[in-house]
Amino acid sequence: MSDYRMGDDTPPISRQPNRVYCEGGRWFFTTREGKPMGPFDSEAEASQGLRDFIEFIDLAPLETLASLTSSLTPKDGEERDGD
């Protein structure tokens, strides 16, 4: 699998070895943009959610990806989550 998204010629900011985490007893995963997705009831559900999200990204039309990426990318003056 490539480090680049379809239609995107910029490399990812970073690769996180484990994008699934627990916070306050609830499970989440982070997107490539650093946005939390969840909560899930278990680590297994969060891991499946991440796999489903990646599959969606791999199969989505470019127009859908552009809209999604725009909604996940920080606007000017906003910080990325975790920064």
SEVO-598376 format. One line per 10 residues: number of its first residue (from 1); their letters; for each residue z, x, y of C-alpha. Coordinates in steps of 0.25 Angstrom, whole numbers, plus 5000, padded with zeros to 4 digits. Example, Ala and Ser with C-alpha at 12.3 -4.5 7.8 and 13.67 -1.06 7.14 Angstrom:
BEGIN
1) AS) 5031/5049/4982 ~ 5029/5055/4996 $
//
This chain:
BEGIN
1) MSDYRMGDDT) 5000/5000/5000 ~ 4996/5005/5014 ~ 5007/5008/5025 ~ 4997/5001/5034 ~ 4996/4986/5036 ~ 4982/4979/5035 ~ 4976/4980/5049 ~ 4987/4989/5054 ~ 4983/5004/5056 ~ 4997/5008/5060 $
11) PPISRQPNRV) 5007/5013/5050 ~ 5020/5006/5047 ~ 5032/5010/5056 ~ 5040/5014/5044 ~ 5042/5011/5029 ~ 5056/5006/5026 ~ 5059/5009/5011 ~ 5068/4996/5010 ~ 5064/4985/5019 ~ 5074/4975/5012 $
21) YCEGGRWFFT) 5088/4975/5017 ~ 5101/4967/5017 ~ 5108/4962/5030 ~ 5119/4953/5031 ~ 5118/4949/5016 ~ 5103/4944/5018 ~ 5091/4952/5014 ~ 5079/4956/5023 ~ 5066/4965/5023 ~ 5060/4971/5035 $
31) TREGKPMGPF) 5045/4971/5039 ~ 5037/4983/5042 ~ 5040/4980/5057 ~ 5055/4980/5054 ~ 5058/4965/5055 ~ 5068/4959/5045 ~ 5063/4948/5036 ~ 5073/4939/5029 ~ 5084/4936/5026 ~ 5083/4935/5011 $
41) DSEAEASQGL) 5094/4932/5001 ~ 5092/4944/4992 ~ 5086/4958/4992 ~ 5076/4953/4982 ~ 5072/4942/4991 ~ 5070/4951/5003 ~ 5062/4961/4994 ~ 5053/4950/4990 ~ 5052/4945/5004 ~ 5047/4959/5008 $
51) RDFIEFIDLA) 5037/4959/4997 ~ 5032/4945/5001 ~ 5031/4950/5015 ~ 5023/4962/5012 ~ 5014/4954/5003 ~ 5011/4944/5014 ~ 5008/4956/5024 ~ 4998/4962/5013 ~ 4991/4948/5012 ~ 4992/4942/5026 $
61) PLETLASLTS) 4979/4942/5035 ~ 4978/4951/5046 ~ 4981/4940/5056 ~ 4994/4936/5050 ~ 4998/4951/5049 ~ 4995/4953/5064 ~ 5004/4941/5067 ~ 5015/4945/5058 ~ 5015/4959/5063 ~ 5015/4955/5077 $
71) SLTPKDGEER) 5028/4946/5074 ~ 5035/4957/5067 ~ 5032/4968/5077 ~ 5042/4970/5089 ~ 5036/4966/5102 ~ 5037/4976/5114 ~ 5051/4979/5118 ~ 5056/4974/5104 ~ 5062/4984/5094 ~ 5059/4984/5079 $
81) DGD) 5070/4979/5070 ~ 5078/4991/5066 ~ 5074/4999/5078 $
//
